Amino acid sequence: SETIQKAADAGLYSISDSGFFYEELNGSYIEITGYDGAATEIEIPSTIGEFTVQKIAEYAFQNKDIVSVIIPDTVKTIEAGAFENCSSLKQVQFSGILTSIGSYAFKGCGALTNLNSHLRYF
């Protein structure tokens, strides 16, 4: 079972087994706010505890050394700069329908060659 530890900032939590930071929003869903794990091929969880992951926050993965990311169908929004300057990022897979991708979400991702998605708006 995953150990959930409260981080130093109020409302910010960490899943210690996978390295994701998140914030509960409106008591009903979660926004991924950061990542400090060692994996370079990551899969964002669709749920954390009883909450659904619906957003990836601004700059959540900025400057991270990740190669691939799988985004679950529960995520509807990727905010501005979420993956900015992830220069090793080669592949992004969206499992569902995104309704919003913020400005410069993938800016500086020069290695990105595979973007598998079902986008409603880009």
N, C-alpha and C positions, 0 to 999 in steps of 0.2 A: 504494500500500500504506500502511496505517496505521502511524504511528510510535508505538511504545509507550515511554513514559518512566517510569522509577521515580520515584515521588513521595518527598517528604521522610520520611514515616512508613514504617517497615518494613512490608512486606506490602501497601502501598497503591500502586496503579498508576493511571496516567492514559492514556487514549487521546487523544492530542493533537488528532486530526482531528475528534473528535465531542464532546469535553468531559466524558465520563463518567469517574468514579473508580470503581475496583472493588477487591475483595479476593478472592484465591483462597482457597477453603475446602476443607479435606480433600484438597487436590491434585486434585480432580475437578470442582468447579464454582465458579461465581463469584457474588458478591453485589455488586450496584451499591450503592456507598456515598455517591455524591454526583455533582453535575453543575455545571460552571461554563461551559458553552457559551453561545453567544449566541442559538441558535435558540429560538423560542417554541413551535414545533410539533416535538415530538421523537418518535423511535421508538427504543425501547430495543432494543439488539441481542440476538439469540438466542444468539450465541456471541461470545467474545472470544478470539482465538487458537484454541487447541484446547479451551477450556473452555466449558461450557454455562452461560448465565446463568439461575440458578434462583430468586434472591431479590432483593428490593429492600429495602435496609436501613432501619432506623429513621431517620427524618428526612432521608433521602437527597435529597429535593427540597423540603424545608421552605422556605417563603418565596420560592420561585423564581417568576419571572415567565413561567410557561409557560401556553399556551392549550390545547394538546392533547397527549395522550400515547398512543402505541400500545405495548402491553405484549405481548411475544411469548408463544407457547404454551409455551415452556420455563419461564417464570416460574410458580412454584407458590405463592410466599409474598410478601405485601407486609406489611412489618412496621409497627409502631405509628408513627403520625405521618409516614409516608413522604412524603405530599403535603400535610401540614398547612400551612394558611395560604397556599396557592397561590391567591390570590384571583382571578386571571385565568383559572384553569383551567375550561374549558367542556366539554371532551370527553375521556373516557377510553375506550379500546377494548382489551378483553382478547381475545386470540386463542385462548386455551386455557382449561383448567379450573383455576381457583385453588382451593387447598385451605385457605388461611388468609389473612385480612386482619386486621392488628392494630388495636388500639384507636386511634381518632382518625386513621386513615390518611388520611382526606379531610376532617378538621375544618377549618373556616374556608375551604372552597372554595365560597363563595356563588354563584359564576357557573356552577357545574357543572350542566349541563342534560342532558347525554347520557352515560349510563353503559352502554356496550354490553358485556355480560359473559355468561359461562356459569359462574356461581358454584356451587360445591358447598357452601361455608359462607360466611356473611357476618357 
